Amino acid sequence: MRPENQSSVSEFLLLGLPMRPGQQRGFFTLFLGMYLTTVLGNLLIILLIRLDSRLHTPMYFFLSHLAFSDISLSSVTVPKMLTNMQTQQQSIPYVGCIAQLYCFILFVGLDNFLLAVMAYDRYVAICHPLRYTTIMREGLCVLLVAGSWILPCGTALLHTLLLVRLSFCADNTISHFFCDLTAVLKLSCSDISLNELVIFTEGGMLLFLPLCIVLCSYVRIGTIILRIPSTERLFRAFSTCGSHLFVVSLYYGTLAGVYFFSSSWDSKNIAASIMYTVVTPMLNPFIYSLRNRDIKQALEMCVNRVNILMWQSLNPLIAVRSK
């Protein structure tokens, strides 16, 4: 046990982003815009998949869950960070901190598993196209998504239960903009060896298992694509998995870049968390809409329907005649 005085902590103080006081308004506007873009963009993806029957396929079923996960992941941390910037109140209740930590672990894990499931879906679509509908049946898709939810829920619950058993010192200042697990553990006066063991074993396994599935799927896809003699079929194969491959590269690439090329541990944690909670969720709708023909067509059809409804509402006679 550490020599610091122990106390019952009722709240924590979040230091937030390392920035100067004069930069606060600019950062607030920037992150508010990015958060609204994340929520509206991913909601649009979910809405289009729901409304367009052509998008009722396994690929877009998984994509809708990824969009929901991205909204939730950003909503766990960004609103609290924006509130702290605006009100200058950096405190968060102990219960609120634990809840935020649980949800963050949950949705980060959910993103990992959904990316792996989507990689497997692309592998089946390209490597076994004739058996795709047989393999990726509705029951299997539901099971894969259910597993993607259940495993991170169990992981988050385990880390949370191990955390609440700890006692904390008088210092309750977290050098982060949200309740990150490693940052909270640094404040504990108890023995955290078990927590660290779980982080490196179970947490590492649940991080690298999806990554291995992604890598193996795309290695296999790459070998199949290189054997395709037709340029048109080659282009179709790339367009089929290009969007997902770009998201995977962005998700894991930025994380690896932050952790291997940053100079200090605190800056690594903060930068990596921003990539997880703000940047990648915001870019996903643009990636899938700009690089995906089906999403573009669904968006155009939705816009056309809205225009027709607006035109009919402004011109009642046209609506009557159309009947």
C-alpha positions as CSV (number, residue, x, y, z in Angstrom):
1,M,0.0,0.0,0.0
2,R,1.2,3.5,-0.8
3,P,2.1,5.9,2.0
4,E,-0.4,8.6,1.0
5,N,-3.4,9.2,3.1
6,Q,-6.5,7.3,2.1
7,S,-9.9,9.0,1.9
8,S,-13.3,8.1,0.6
9,V,-13.4,9.7,-2.8
10,S,-16.9,11.1,-3.8
11,E,-15.7,12.7,-7.0
12,F,-12.8,13.1,-9.4
13,L,-11.3,16.2,-11.1
14,L,-10.7,15.9,-14.9
15,L,-7.9,18.1,-16.1
16,G,-9.2,17.9,-19.7
17,L,-7.1,18.6,-22.8
18,P,-3.7,20.2,-22.4
19,M,-4.4,23.6,-23.8
20,R,-4.0,27.3,-23.0
21,P,-7.0,29.3,-21.6
22,G,-7.1,31.4,-24.8
23,Q,-7.5,28.3,-26.9
24,Q,-10.5,26.9,-25.0
25,R,-13.2,28.6,-27.2
26,G,-11.6,27.3,-30.4
27,F,-11.3,23.8,-29.1
28,F,-14.9,23.9,-27.8
29,T,-16.2,24.9,-31.3
30,L,-14.0,22.3,-33.0
31,F,-15.0,19.4,-30.9
32,L,-18.7,20.4,-30.8
33,G,-18.7,20.4,-34.6
34,M,-16.9,17.1,-34.8
35,Y,-19.3,15.5,-32.3
36,L,-22.4,16.8,-34.2
37,T,-21.0,15.5,-37.4
38,T,-20.4,12.1,-35.8
39,V,-23.9,11.8,-34.5
40,L,-25.7,13.1,-37.5
41,G,-23.6,11.2,-40.0
42,N,-23.9,7.9,-38.3
43,L,-27.6,8.4,-37.7
44,L,-28.0,9.0,-41.4
45,I,-26.2,5.7,-42.1
46,I,-28.6,3.9,-39.8
47,L,-31.6,5.6,-41.3
48,L,-30.7,4.8,-44.9
49,I,-30.0,1.2,-44.0
50,R,-33.4,1.0,-42.3
51,L,-35.4,2.6,-45.1
52,D,-33.8,1.1,-48.2
53,S,-34.6,-2.6,-48.6
54,R,-31.6,-3.0,-50.9
55,L,-29.4,-2.4,-47.9
56,H,-30.9,-5.2,-45.9
57,T,-27.8,-7.4,-46.3
58,P,-25.3,-8.8,-43.7
59,M,-22.7,-6.1,-44.6
60,Y,-25.1,-3.2,-43.9
61,F,-26.5,-5.0,-40.9
62,F,-23.1,-5.0,-39.4
63,L,-22.5,-1.4,-40.6
64,S,-25.6,-0.2,-38.8
65,H,-24.3,-1.6,-35.5
66,L,-20.9,0.0,-36.1
67,A,-22.6,3.3,-36.7
68,F,-24.6,3.0,-33.4
69,S,-21.4,2.0,-31.6
70,D,-19.6,5.1,-33.0
71,I,-22.3,7.4,-31.8
72,S,-22.3,5.8,-28.3
73,L,-18.5,5.8,-28.1
74,S,-18.4,9.6,-28.8
75,S,-21.3,10.3,-26.5
76,V,-19.6,8.6,-23.6
77,T,-16.8,11.2,-23.3
78,V,-17.3,14.2,-25.7
79,P,-20.4,15.8,-24.1
80,K,-18.9,15.7,-20.6
81,M,-15.6,17.2,-22.0
82,L,-17.6,20.0,-23.8
83,T,-19.6,20.7,-20.6
84,N,-16.4,21.0,-18.6
85,M,-15.0,23.4,-21.1
86,Q,-18.1,25.6,-21.1
87,T,-18.8,25.6,-17.3
88,Q,-15.2,25.4,-16.0
89,Q,-16.5,22.7,-13.6
90,Q,-14.0,19.8,-14.0
91,S,-15.5,17.5,-11.4
92,I,-17.2,14.2,-12.1
93,P,-19.0,12.1,-9.4
94,Y,-17.4,8.8,-8.4
95,V,-20.5,6.8,-9.7
96,G,-20.4,8.9,-12.9
97,C,-16.7,8.1,-13.4
98,I,-17.3,4.4,-13.0
99,A,-20.2,4.5,-15.4
100,Q,-18.3,6.4,-18.0
101,L,-15.3,4.0,-17.7
102,Y,-17.6,1.0,-18.1
103,C,-19.3,2.4,-21.3
104,F,-16.0,3.4,-22.8
105,I,-14.5,-0.1,-22.4
106,L,-17.8,-1.6,-23.8
107,F,-18.0,0.5,-27.0
108,V,-14.2,0.3,-27.7
109,G,-14.5,-3.5,-27.5
110,L,-17.7,-3.5,-29.6
111,D,-15.9,-1.5,-32.3
112,N,-13.0,-4.0,-32.3
113,F,-15.3,-7.0,-32.7
114,L,-17.6,-5.4,-35.3
115,L,-14.6,-4.6,-37.5
116,A,-13.5,-8.2,-37.2
117,V,-17.0,-9.5,-38.1
118,M,-17.2,-7.1,-41.1
119,A,-13.8,-8.4,-42.2
120,Y,-15.0,-12.0,-42.1
121,D,-18.1,-10.9,-44.0
122,R,-16.0,-9.5,-46.8
123,Y,-13.8,-12.6,-46.8
124,V,-16.9,-14.8,-47.4
125,A,-18.2,-12.4,-50.0
126,I,-15.0,-12.5,-52.1
127,C,-13.5,-15.9,-51.4
128,H,-16.8,-17.9,-51.4
129,P,-19.3,-15.8,-53.4
130,L,-21.5,-18.7,-54.5
131,R,-21.9,-19.8,-50.9
132,Y,-22.3,-16.3,-49.4
133,T,-26.0,-16.4,-48.8
134,T,-25.7,-19.9,-47.3
135,I,-22.9,-19.1,-45.0
136,M,-23.9,-15.5,-43.9
137,R,-27.5,-16.5,-43.1
138,E,-29.6,-14.4,-40.8
139,G,-29.1,-16.6,-37.7
140,L,-25.3,-16.4,-38.0
141,C,-25.3,-12.6,-38.5
142,V,-27.5,-12.2,-35.3
143,L,-25.2,-14.5,-33.4
144,L,-22.0,-12.6,-34.5
145,V,-23.5,-9.3,-33.5
146,A,-24.7,-10.7,-30.2
147,G,-21.3,-12.1,-29.5
148,S,-19.8,-8.7,-30.4
149,W,-22.0,-7.2,-27.7
150,I,-21.7,-9.8,-25.0
151,L,-17.9,-10.2,-24.9
152,P,-17.2,-6.4,-24.4
153,C,-20.0,-6.2,-21.8
154,G,-18.3,-9.0,-19.9
155,T,-14.9,-7.3,-20.3
156,A,-16.2,-3.9,-19.2
157,L,-18.0,-5.5,-16.2
158,L,-14.9,-7.3,-15.1
159,H,-12.7,-4.2,-15.2
160,T,-15.4,-2.2,-13.4
161,L,-15.8,-4.8,-10.6
162,L,-12.0,-5.0,-10.1
163,L,-11.9,-1.2,-9.9
164,V,-14.6,-0.5,-7.4
165,R,-12.9,-2.8,-4.9
166,L,-9.9,-0.4,-4.7
167,S,-9.5,2.5,-2.3
168,F,-8.2,5.9,-3.5
169,C,-5.8,8.4,-2.1
170,A,-6.5,12.0,-1.3
171,D,-5.3,13.0,-4.7
172,N,-8.4,12.7,-7.0
173,T,-7.1,14.6,-10.1
174,I,-7.2,12.6,-13.3
175,S,-4.8,13.9,-16.0
176,H,-7.3,13.2,-18.8
177,F,-10.5,14.5,-20.3
178,F,-12.5,11.4,-19.2
179,C,-12.2,8.5,-16.7
180,D,-9.6,6.4,-18.5
181,L,-8.9,3.1,-16.7
182,T,-5.1,3.5,-16.5
183,A,-5.4,7.1,-15.3
184,V,-7.9,6.1,-12.5
185,L,-5.7,3.2,-11.4
186,K,-2.8,5.6,-10.9
187,L,-4.8,7.3,-8.1
188,S,-5.4,4.1,-6.1
189,C,-3.7,3.4,-2.8
190,S,-4.5,-0.3,-3.1
191,D,-2.6,-3.1,-4.8
192,I,-3.4,-2.9,-8.5
193,S,-1.3,-5.8,-9.7
194,L,-4.5,-7.9,-10.4
195,N,-6.0,-5.1,-12.4
196,E,-2.8,-4.7,-14.5
197,L,-2.7,-8.5,-15.0
198,V,-6.2,-8.5,-16.3
199,I,-5.5,-5.5,-18.6
200,F,-2.5,-7.2,-20.2
201,T,-4.0,-10.7,-20.5
202,E,-7.7,-10.6,-21.0
203,G,-7.7,-7.0,-22.4
204,G,-4.8,-7.8,-24.8
205,M,-6.4,-11.0,-26.0
206,L,-9.7,-9.2,-26.8
207,L,-7.8,-6.5,-28.7
208,F,-5.5,-8.8,-30.7
209,L,-8.0,-11.5,-31.4
210,P,-10.2,-9.2,-33.6
211,L,-7.0,-7.7,-35.2
212,C,-5.8,-11.2,-36.1
213,I,-9.2,-12.0,-37.6
214,V,-9.0,-8.8,-39.7
215,L,-5.5,-9.4,-40.9
216,C,-6.1,-13.1,-41.7
217,S,-9.3,-12.2,-43.6
218,Y,-7.6,-9.6,-45.7
219,V,-4.5,-11.7,-46.4
220,R,-6.8,-14.3,-47.8
221,I,-8.8,-11.7,-49.7
222,G,-5.5,-10.3,-51.1
223,T,-4.4,-13.7,-52.4
224,I,-7.7,-14.3,-54.1
225,I,-7.8,-10.8,-55.7
226,L,-4.4,-11.2,-57.2
227,R,-5.5,-14.3,-59.0
228,I,-8.4,-12.5,-60.7
229,P,-7.5,-12.1,-64.4
230,S,-10.4,-9.7,-65.2
231,T,-9.8,-6.0,-64.5
232,E,-13.5,-5.4,-64.0
233,R,-13.8,-8.2,-61.5
234,L,-10.7,-7.0,-59.7
235,F,-12.2,-3.5,-59.4
236,R,-15.5,-5.0,-58.0
237,A,-13.5,-6.9,-55.4
238,F,-11.7,-3.8,-54.3
239,S,-14.9,-1.7,-54.2
240,T,-16.6,-4.4,-52.1
241,C,-14.1,-4.3,-49.3
242,G,-12.3,-1.0,-49.9
243,S,-14.4,1.1,-47.4
244,H,-14.0,-1.4,-44.6
245,L,-10.3,-1.8,-45.2
246,F,-9.9,2.0,-45.1
247,V,-11.7,2.2,-41.7
248,V,-9.6,-0.7,-40.3
249,S,-6.4,0.9,-41.5
250,L,-7.4,4.3,-40.0
251,Y,-8.6,2.7,-36.7
252,Y,-5.5,0.5,-36.0
253,G,-3.0,2.7,-37.9
254,T,-3.6,5.9,-35.9
255,L,-3.6,3.9,-32.7
256,A,-0.2,2.3,-33.6
257,G,1.2,5.7,-34.7
258,V,0.2,7.4,-31.5
259,Y,1.6,4.7,-29.2
260,F,4.8,4.1,-31.1
261,F,5.8,7.7,-32.1
262,S,4.6,9.9,-29.2
263,S,7.1,11.2,-26.7
264,S,5.2,11.1,-23.4
265,W,2.8,8.6,-21.9
266,D,0.1,11.2,-21.0
267,S,0.1,12.7,-24.5
268,K,-0.2,9.1,-25.9
269,N,-3.3,8.4,-23.8
270,I,-5.0,11.6,-24.6
271,A,-4.2,11.5,-28.4
272,A,-5.2,7.9,-28.7
273,S,-8.5,8.5,-26.9
274,I,-9.3,11.4,-29.2
275,M,-8.7,9.1,-32.2
276,Y,-11.0,6.5,-30.7
277,T,-13.8,8.8,-29.5
278,V,-13.8,11.7,-31.9
279,V,-11.8,11.3,-35.2
280,T,-12.5,7.8,-36.4
281,P,-16.3,7.8,-35.5
282,M,-16.6,11.1,-37.3
283,L,-14.9,9.9,-40.5
284,N,-16.7,6.6,-40.8
285,P,-19.9,8.0,-42.3
286,F,-17.9,9.9,-44.9
287,I,-15.8,6.9,-45.8
288,Y,-18.8,4.6,-46.3
289,S,-20.9,7.2,-48.1
290,L,-18.2,8.5,-50.4
291,R,-16.7,5.1,-51.3
292,N,-19.9,3.1,-51.4
293,R,-22.2,3.1,-54.4
294,D,-25.2,1.5,-52.6
295,I,-25.1,4.2,-49.8
296,K,-25.0,6.9,-52.4
297,Q,-27.9,5.5,-54.3
298,A,-29.9,5.1,-51.1
299,L,-29.1,8.7,-50.1
300,E,-30.2,10.0,-53.5
301,M,-33.4,8.0,-53.3
302,C,-34.1,9.4,-49.8
303,V,-33.5,12.9,-50.9
304,N,-35.8,12.5,-53.9
305,R,-38.5,11.2,-51.7
306,V,-38.2,14.1,-49.3
307,N,-38.3,16.5,-52.3
308,I,-41.4,14.9,-53.6
309,L,-43.1,15.0,-50.2
310,M,-42.2,18.7,-49.8
311,W,-43.4,19.5,-53.3
312,Q,-46.7,17.7,-52.7
313,S,-47.2,19.5,-49.3
314,L,-46.7,22.8,-51.0
315,N,-48.9,21.9,-53.9
316,P,-52.1,20.1,-52.6
317,L,-53.6,20.0,-56.0
318,I,-50.8,17.9,-57.3
319,A,-51.2,15.5,-54.5
320,V,-55.0,15.2,-55.2
321,R,-54.5,14.6,-58.9
322,S,-51.8,12.0,-58.2
323,K,-54.5,10.0,-56.3
